[in-house]
Amino acid sequence: MRILLVEDDPVLGPSLKDELAKQGYAVDLATDGIDGEAMGYEDIYDLCILDLGLPERPGLDVLRNWRQRSNNIPTLILTARSAWQEKIDGFDAGADDYLAKPFHTEELLARMTALLRRANQQPTTQLEESGLVLDEKSQSVRVDGDTLHELTGMEYKLLRYMMHNPGRVLSKLQIVEHIYDDNTENDSNVVEAYIKMLRKKIGKERIQTKRGQGYIFTSHTS
């Protein structure tokens, strides 16, 4: 999953980006409201973490502008203030959830996971699809209730993205945009290598190739 983090704190922003990257997310960081709003219009993000106290343009204005332009990116707002009115203002502007500073990273991760599940209509506590159960904490996958495979960081990112989009044709470009951040040197040809490695672990029938289009993670197996 690719995350847009809009946070101007020079300590919190980079440290939070690093922590989310360790959890398997691709993260792009914006440090002011104008840049953050512009990046939010790019159709590459699965979720946004948006600070309200931003320079250049307040976070609430950023969120209102997105919603007025039918940009429905799931958004979790961060605020240093715990006043009830600000929470209401955030929800009125179109926020999906909020978290008051200071916070524990574990709570942020739990809220992000919940938002992503709702956005992808995945109500269970584990990501399950096509006989696979993906464990987000250990970054491993159980196949058909039996074999457990450890995943590399990139295998985990790729499989998670595909399991969130079963039956959908995913081009190499779409895959690259969702598993790499702007600071990572990416190569669409590497996607083929990771697809091959995943097929060895989960079965080649689960990831089909659509020649000239991309790949499909099947919602059923033969």
Disulfide bonds with the S-S distance in Angstrom:
none
